[in-house]
Protein backbone atom coordinates (compact mmCIF):
# COMPACT_ATOMS: atom_id res chain seq x y z
CA UNK A 1 0.00 0.00 0.00
CA UNK A 2 1.26 3.50 -0.78
CA UNK A 3 2.51 5.76 2.00
CA UNK A 4 0.39 8.57 3.39
CA UNK A 5 1.22 11.03 6.14
CA UNK A 6 -1.01 11.73 9.12
CA UNK A 7 -1.71 15.31 8.06
CA UNK A 8 -2.61 14.17 4.54
CA UNK A 9 -5.08 11.69 6.01
CA UNK A 10 -6.83 13.85 8.58
CA UNK A 11 -7.33 17.36 9.84
CA UNK A 12 -5.61 17.45 13.22
CA UNK A 13 -6.59 20.94 14.29
CA UNK A 14 -4.44 24.00 14.70
CA UNK A 15 -0.80 23.68 15.73
CA UNK A 16 -1.66 24.60 19.33
CA UNK A 17 -4.73 22.37 19.31
CA UNK A 18 -2.78 19.35 18.11
CA UNK A 19 0.01 20.02 20.61
CA UNK A 20 -2.64 20.06 23.36
CA UNK A 21 -3.85 16.65 22.18
CA UNK A 22 -0.29 15.34 22.29
CA UNK A 23 0.13 16.77 25.79
CA UNK A 24 -2.96 14.80 26.82
CA UNK A 25 -1.59 11.67 25.14
CA UNK A 26 1.68 12.05 27.05
CA UNK A 27 -0.29 12.17 30.32
CA UNK A 28 -2.30 8.99 29.75
CA UNK A 29 0.56 6.74 28.56
CA UNK A 30 3.47 5.29 30.51
CA UNK A 31 5.75 8.07 31.78
CA UNK A 32 8.42 9.03 29.28
CA UNK A 33 10.40 12.12 28.33
CA UNK A 34 8.85 13.20 25.03
CA UNK A 35 10.52 16.61 24.83
CA UNK A 36 13.14 17.88 22.41
CA UNK A 37 14.51 21.26 21.35
CA UNK A 38 11.27 22.03 19.50
CA UNK A 39 8.68 21.44 22.23
CA UNK A 40 7.71 19.44 25.30
CA UNK A 41 6.12 16.85 22.99
CA UNK A 42 8.51 17.14 20.03
CA UNK A 43 9.57 13.47 20.14
CA UNK A 44 5.97 12.34 20.55
CA UNK A 45 4.95 14.44 17.52
CA UNK A 46 7.41 12.57 15.32
CA UNK A 47 6.63 9.21 16.91
CA UNK A 48 2.88 9.47 16.25
CA UNK A 49 3.44 10.63 12.67
CA UNK A 50 5.88 7.78 11.99
CA UNK A 51 3.60 5.18 13.58
CA UNK A 52 0.60 6.36 11.57
CA UNK A 53 2.57 6.18 8.32
CA UNK A 54 3.58 2.57 9.02
CA UNK A 55 0.04 1.57 10.06
CA UNK A 56 -1.36 3.09 6.88
CA UNK A 57 1.22 1.33 4.72
CA UNK A 58 0.42 -2.00 6.39
CA UNK A 59 -3.35 -1.48 6.08
CA UNK A 60 -3.76 -1.50 9.87
CA UNK A 61 -6.09 1.48 10.13
CA UNK A 62 -9.55 0.10 10.87
CA UNK A 63 -12.93 1.67 10.07
CA UNK A 64 -16.43 1.21 11.43
CA UNK A 65 -18.98 -0.47 9.15
CA UNK A 66 -20.65 2.85 8.43
CA UNK A 67 -17.21 4.38 7.76
CA UNK A 68 -17.94 7.30 10.07
CA UNK A 69 -14.94 6.49 12.27
CA UNK A 70 -11.44 5.09 11.84
CA UNK A 71 -8.55 4.51 14.20
CA UNK A 72 -4.99 3.22 14.50
CA UNK A 73 -2.96 1.76 17.35
CA UNK A 74 -0.37 4.24 18.61
CA UNK A 75 1.76 1.40 20.00
CA UNK A 76 1.74 3.13 23.39
CA UNK A 77 0.37 1.73 26.65
CA UNK A 78 -1.28 3.29 29.67
CA UNK A 79 0.38 2.69 33.07
CA UNK A 80 -2.18 -0.14 33.48
CA UNK A 81 -1.03 -1.80 30.27
CA UNK A 82 -3.94 -0.84 28.02
CA UNK A 83 -3.44 -0.01 24.35
CA UNK A 84 -3.95 3.62 23.34
CA UNK A 85 -5.49 4.41 19.95
CA UNK A 86 -6.06 7.52 17.88
CA UNK A 87 -9.68 7.94 16.79
CA UNK A 88 -10.75 9.82 13.67
CA UNK A 89 -14.26 10.83 12.71
CA UNK A 90 -15.65 11.73 9.32
CA UNK A 91 -14.76 15.33 8.47
CA UNK A 92 -17.94 17.18 7.56
CA UNK A 93 -16.31 20.51 6.72
CA UNK A 94 -17.30 21.29 3.16
CA UNK A 95 -14.22 23.43 2.52
CA UNK A 96 -11.80 20.67 3.54
CA UNK A 97 -10.21 18.17 1.15
CA UNK A 98 -9.48 15.81 4.05
CA UNK A 99 -11.92 12.96 4.63
CA UNK A 100 -11.09 12.55 8.33
CA UNK A 101 -10.67 14.66 11.46
CA UNK A 102 -8.64 13.58 14.47
CA UNK A 103 -11.10 13.30 17.34
CA UNK A 104 -9.01 12.05 20.28
CA UNK A 105 -6.47 9.66 21.73
CA UNK A 106 -8.18 7.00 23.84
CA UNK A 107 -7.49 4.13 26.21
CA UNK A 108 -9.22 1.10 24.61
CA UNK A 109 -11.11 0.38 27.85
CA UNK A 110 -12.96 3.72 27.63
CA UNK A 111 -16.57 3.90 26.47
CA UNK A 112 -15.53 6.39 23.80
CA UNK A 113 -13.68 3.53 22.10
CA UNK A 114 -15.83 0.52 23.03
CA UNK A 115 -19.07 2.19 21.91
CA UNK A 116 -17.64 2.71 18.42
CA UNK A 117 -15.20 -0.13 17.67
CA UNK A 118 -15.59 -3.87 18.18
CA UNK A 119 -11.89 -4.70 17.88
CA UNK A 120 -8.49 -3.19 18.59
CA UNK A 121 -6.35 -2.23 15.56
CA UNK A 122 -3.11 -4.15 15.11
CA UNK A 123 0.30 -2.77 16.02
CA UNK A 124 2.62 -1.46 13.34
CA UNK A 125 5.53 -3.79 12.68
CA UNK A 126 8.91 -2.97 11.17
CA UNK A 127 10.50 -6.33 10.43
CA UNK A 128 9.52 -9.96 10.02
CA UNK A 129 12.95 -11.08 11.14
CA UNK A 130 13.57 -9.93 14.70
CA UNK A 131 17.21 -10.98 14.48
CA UNK A 132 17.62 -7.81 12.39
CA UNK A 133 17.14 -5.78 15.57
CA UNK A 134 20.42 -7.11 16.95
CA UNK A 135 23.71 -5.66 15.81
CA UNK A 136 26.40 -8.22 14.90
CA UNK A 137 29.69 -6.99 16.36
CA UNK A 138 31.87 -9.36 14.34
CA UNK A 139 30.93 -7.80 11.00
CA UNK A 140 33.30 -5.19 9.58
CA UNK A 141 32.26 -1.55 10.07
CA UNK A 142 33.32 0.82 7.28
CA UNK A 143 33.32 4.54 8.11
CA UNK A 144 33.94 7.22 5.49
CA UNK A 145 35.02 10.10 7.72
CA UNK A 146 35.42 12.59 4.86
CA UNK A 147 31.93 11.86 3.54
CA UNK A 148 30.35 12.08 6.99
CA UNK A 149 32.10 15.33 7.85
CA UNK A 150 31.40 17.04 4.52
CA UNK A 151 27.72 16.10 4.44
CA UNK A 152 26.99 16.82 8.10
CA UNK A 153 29.38 19.57 9.09
CA UNK A 154 26.66 22.12 9.91
CA UNK A 155 25.14 19.63 12.33
CA UNK A 156 28.46 18.56 13.82
CA UNK A 157 29.88 22.02 14.47
CA UNK A 158 26.85 22.93 16.58
CA UNK A 159 27.87 20.19 19.02
CA UNK A 160 31.64 20.02 18.52
CA UNK A 161 33.25 23.52 18.62
CA UNK A 162 36.48 22.46 16.91
CA UNK A 163 38.04 22.82 13.46
CA UNK A 164 37.02 20.23 10.87
CA UNK A 165 40.58 18.89 10.56
CA UNK A 166 40.72 18.32 14.32
CA UNK A 167 37.32 16.63 14.35
CA UNK A 168 38.39 14.34 11.51
CA UNK A 169 41.40 13.14 13.48
CA UNK A 170 39.32 12.67 16.61
CA UNK A 171 36.57 10.87 14.71
CA UNK A 172 38.94 8.24 13.36
CA UNK A 173 40.17 7.50 16.87
CA UNK A 174 36.81 7.42 18.64
CA UNK A 175 35.28 5.17 15.99
CA UNK A 176 38.02 2.59 16.55
CA UNK A 177 37.49 2.88 20.30
CA UNK A 178 33.74 2.40 19.88
CA UNK A 179 34.27 -0.71 17.75
CA UNK A 180 36.17 -2.28 20.66
CA UNK A 181 33.39 -1.39 23.09
CA UNK A 182 30.71 -2.83 20.82
CA UNK A 183 32.51 -6.17 20.60
CA UNK A 184 32.20 -6.34 24.39
CA UNK A 185 28.64 -5.01 24.56
CA UNK A 186 26.62 -5.14 21.33
CA UNK A 187 23.63 -3.58 23.09
CA UNK A 188 25.36 -0.22 22.88
CA UNK A 189 24.15 -0.13 19.27
CA UNK A 190 20.47 0.80 18.99
CA UNK A 191 18.23 -0.21 16.05
CA UNK A 192 16.22 2.34 14.08
CA UNK A 193 13.77 2.19 11.17
CA UNK A 194 14.85 4.38 8.29
CA UNK A 195 14.21 4.24 4.54
CA UNK A 196 11.91 1.27 5.11
CA UNK A 197 14.63 -0.88 6.62
CA UNK A 198 16.25 -1.65 9.94
CA UNK A 199 19.41 0.37 10.46
CA UNK A 200 21.51 1.11 13.56
CA UNK A 201 22.75 3.95 15.71
CA UNK A 202 26.30 3.61 17.02
CA UNK A 203 27.42 5.95 19.84
CA UNK A 204 30.70 7.87 19.59
CA UNK A 205 32.15 10.09 22.29
CA UNK A 206 34.14 13.00 20.88
CA UNK A 207 36.39 14.88 23.35
CA UNK A 208 35.98 18.66 23.12
CA UNK A 209 38.26 19.46 26.06
CA UNK A 210 40.39 17.68 28.66
CA UNK A 211 37.37 16.86 30.83
CA UNK A 212 34.39 16.98 28.49
CA UNK A 213 33.06 14.66 25.78
CA UNK A 214 30.07 15.06 23.49
CA UNK A 215 28.09 12.01 22.43
CA UNK A 216 26.84 11.73 18.86
CA UNK A 217 25.50 8.77 16.87
CA UNK A 218 26.70 7.25 13.62
CA UNK A 219 23.90 5.86 11.47
CA UNK A 220 24.97 2.43 10.24
CA UNK A 221 23.40 0.18 7.60
CA UNK A 222 24.08 -3.42 6.60
CA UNK A 223 25.20 -3.61 2.96
CA UNK A 224 24.43 -6.37 0.45
CA UNK A 225 28.06 -7.52 0.87
CA UNK A 226 27.48 -8.15 4.60
CA UNK A 227 29.41 -5.15 5.86
CA UNK A 228 28.23 -2.30 8.05
CA UNK A 229 28.57 1.15 6.52
CA UNK A 230 28.34 4.35 8.56
CA UNK A 231 26.70 6.89 6.27
CA UNK A 232 25.71 9.86 8.44
CA UNK A 233 25.90 11.28 11.94
CA UNK A 234 23.20 12.54 14.31
CA UNK A 235 23.07 14.53 17.50
CA UNK A 236 21.98 12.52 20.52
CA UNK A 237 18.49 14.06 20.53
CA UNK A 238 18.04 13.30 16.82
CA UNK A 239 19.17 9.73 17.42
CA UNK A 240 16.65 9.28 20.23
CA UNK A 241 13.80 10.50 18.01
CA UNK A 242 14.74 8.02 15.30
CA UNK A 243 15.23 5.09 17.68
CA UNK A 244 11.96 5.74 19.53
CA UNK A 245 9.79 4.76 16.57
CA UNK A 246 10.86 1.11 16.94
CA UNK A 247 10.91 0.91 20.73
CA UNK A 248 11.65 2.85 23.88
CA UNK A 249 15.47 3.06 23.99
CA UNK A 250 17.12 1.76 27.14
CA UNK A 251 20.78 2.31 26.32
CA UNK A 252 22.34 4.68 28.84
CA UNK A 253 24.12 6.79 26.24
CA UNK A 254 20.87 7.61 24.47
CA UNK A 255 18.60 8.31 27.43
N, C-alpha and C positions, 0 to 999 in steps of 0.2 A: 504494500500500500504506500502511496506517496506520502511525503512528510508535510505536516501542516503545523504552524506555530499556534500557541494558545491564543494570541491576540488576533490571529486570522480566523480562528474558530469562533470566538465569542467576544462580546463586549464585556470588559471587566471593570467598567467604571472609570472615573477620573484617576489620575495618578495617586492623589491623596486617598481616594476611596479604596483603591486596590491595596495600597500600603496598609490601610486600616484592617482590611480583610486578612492580609498576611500577618499583621500583628496579632489578630485574634487566633489565627492558625497556630502561631508560635506558642500561644498560651495554652492551647488544648492538647498539644502533642508533648511527647517526652522532652524534658528540658534539654536545650542545646543552644550553643552560641551561634545565632544566625546572622550576626552583624558582619559588615565589612566596611571599607572606606566610604562606600556610597550611602548606606543607611543601616538602621538597626535590623533590617530584614533583607539586606542585600544578597546574602547567600541563599536564603529561602526563596527569594524572587527567581533566581537562576535555577534553583533546584526544581521548583514547581513547573517552570517553563520547560526544562529538559525532560522531566518525567511525563508531562503531557505529550510532548512530541513523540516520545517512545511509545506511549500507550496508543496514540493515534496510528502510528506506523504499524503497530502490531494488532490493530483492530480490537483494542481492549476498552474502548469507550462504549458503554452500554446505554441503550435508550429504553424508555417506557414504550408499551405497545401503541399508545396514542401519539408517540413521538413529541410529547410536550416537555419532556425532561430527558437529560442525559447526564452521565457522571463518569468520572475516572478515579481510580485508586491512587492517592498521593504517595503510597508507599510508607507513610508515616503512621505511628501508633500513638494512642493516648497513653498516659501513665498506667492505665489499667489494661493495656494491651489490645485495645480495640482499633480496628482499621479506621482511617480518616479518609473521606472522599471529598471531591469537589463536585458540587451539583450545579448544573446549568438548567435554565428554563428557556422555553421558546421566546425569542426576542420579538416583541410585537411593535417595536418602533418602525414606523413606515419609512423613515428617512435613513434607516441603517441597512447596510448590505450584509450584516452579520446575522446568521440564523439563530444564534444562541446568545444568552446573557448569563454571566456567572452570578449565581444566586448566593451560594454560601459554601463554606467548608464545614463538614459535619462528621461527627462520631457515628458509626453505623448502627449504634444501639439507640440513637435518638429517633423520636417519632417522625421528625422531618425527613429522615431517610426511609424508615420502615414503611411509612404510609404511601411512599411513592414507588420504591424499588423492591422487588422480590428476591434479588440476589445481589451479592457484592461483586463489583468488577475485579478482574484479575490484576495482579501486580505486573508492572513492566519488568521485562527481563532483558539482559544485555549479552548473554552468552549461553550457549547450550553445553559448553564444555567448561565446567567450573575449575578445571586445572589451569585454564588460561588466567585465572585471577592470581595465580602464584608465580612470582618471579623465579627464574631458574638461574642461580648465581654462577653456575659453571659455564654458561654460554658467554662468548666474547662480547664485550661492550665497546662499540666504536663511537668515539666522540670527535666531531669536527669542531674544534675550538674556534677557528677562524669564522666558519659559517655561523655558529651560534652567537659569537660576539657581534659580527657585522649585522645580522638580522635582528638582534634584540638589544642593541646597545642603549637605546633610549630607555628601555625598561631596566636594564642592569645598572646604569649610572645613577638612577634614582635611589638604589639600595646600596650600591658600592661606590663611594666617593673617591675613586682612584682612576689613574690614567688607564686607557685601554691596554697598553702594552704590559702594564703591571698586572692587570686583571687576567690577561691571557696566561702569563706565567703562573699566577696563583691557581688559575682554573685547571691547568694541566696537573698540578700537584694534588689539589684537593680531589679531583676525579679519581686519581690512582688510590688515594687514601680511602675514598668512599668504596671503591671496588673491594678493597680488603675487608672493610666493615661488613659489606653485604654478604661476602662469603661466610661470615661468621653469624650473620643474622639477616636472612633474606626478607624478614618482615619489615625491615626498614623501607623497602620499596613498596609503594602504594599503587594499586591498580586504578585506572581511570577509563572512562568510555569517551572516545574521541574519534571523529571521522568514521563512525559506525563500526569501531573495533575496540578491543581491549588494548590499552597501552599502559604505560607505567610512569610513575613519578619517583625519581631518585634524588634523595637529599644531598646537597653539597654545602659545606660550611666554609665560607670565604673569609679569611681574616682581614679586617679593615684597620686594625691597630694591634698593639701588643696584647691587649686584654679584651678584645671584642671581635666576635665573628658574626657574620650575617648568613642566615640560612636561605638558600634558594632551591629550586627543584628543576632537575633536568627531565624533560619529557622524552621517554624512551619507547621505541616500537620494535617489535620482533620482525625481522626481514624474512623474505622468502628463502634466503640462504641460511636461515637459522642463526642469525647474529642479532644482537641488540644494537640499535642505532639511536644515539641521542640527537634529536633534531631541533630542539628549542629549549628555552629556559623560562621559568615562571617565578614570580615572587611567591612567598609562602602563602599569602592570602589567596592569590590566584590558584595555586595548587590545591588548596583546601576546597575551593569552590568546584573545581573540576573533579576531585576525588569524591566529593559528597554525593554526586548523582548516583554512583554505584552503591555506596554504603557509608555509614558514619565512620570516618577515619579514627583509628585508635593509636596510631603511631605518635610517639611523644614529640617528634620533631615537627609534626604538622598541626598539632592541637594548639 
